[in-house]
Amino acid sequence: MAALSDLLPVAAVRLDVRAADWREAIRAAGGLLTETGATTGAYTAEMIRNVEENGPYIVIAPGFAFAHARPSPAVHRTGLSWVRLEQPVEFGHASNDPVHLVVGLAAEDSGAHTAAMAALAKLLADPAAARALQEAADPEALRAVLAEETGKSGETGAAETSETGVAGERGARPPGGAAAVHKILTVCGNGVGTSLFLKNTLEQVLDRWGWARHVTVEATDTISAKGKASEAVAILTSREIARTLGEVGVPVTVVEDFTSGREVDRALRATYDV
């Protein structure tokens, strides 16, 4: 699987970009994907249309928008772009506005960029790493921060475990008997972007609980989720996507910050009443 550094060349990074609104911010991210050969110009329009149709669910953490659309003929290869805004802009998200960072994703499929998404989710959940990325003086410095931070292993997860106290549940298992394996769906509009962020955070919490062998997590899109809901014990998603899903026969829990282990921990506790 491609690493974060493989998908984000220096040429795809722009810092202190001026944008009048969220559409201009996405155009800046989409333009970099086109300039670096990952997409055609049509993909930028697809990313904007995704927000117009599904709402600002791509704003998955305070100040952070993950702009993307479905895999399409407009995608030449999987790639990322990074746009740090000079002044934050409103996307219309109830709790995570305003946005100062827009990361663009072009994905050929739902699998090639999984490792890169996991690394990025861990970085943005680490306050020190997020601050270093925000303060980077130029694209080369930002890439250096990414390389340094992704080389670290386990530091953020260990800190969060001690603060949340989930380690106390290690060795326990979800209800349903020793042989039961539960499934939880993480859902976004396209199944290739924000749902992978949430999947990664949920899997980290499950691992700290000692439940990773007993609960599988699948990232999927809204259409597929409706068909797969009967296989799952719960769905975790954004407020906008929860409205799109409607009643699917299993609990649907809204997560505001997809990078927050604490919030996902609370959602999991509520799902299993522990």
Disulfide bonds with the S-S distance in Angstrom:
none
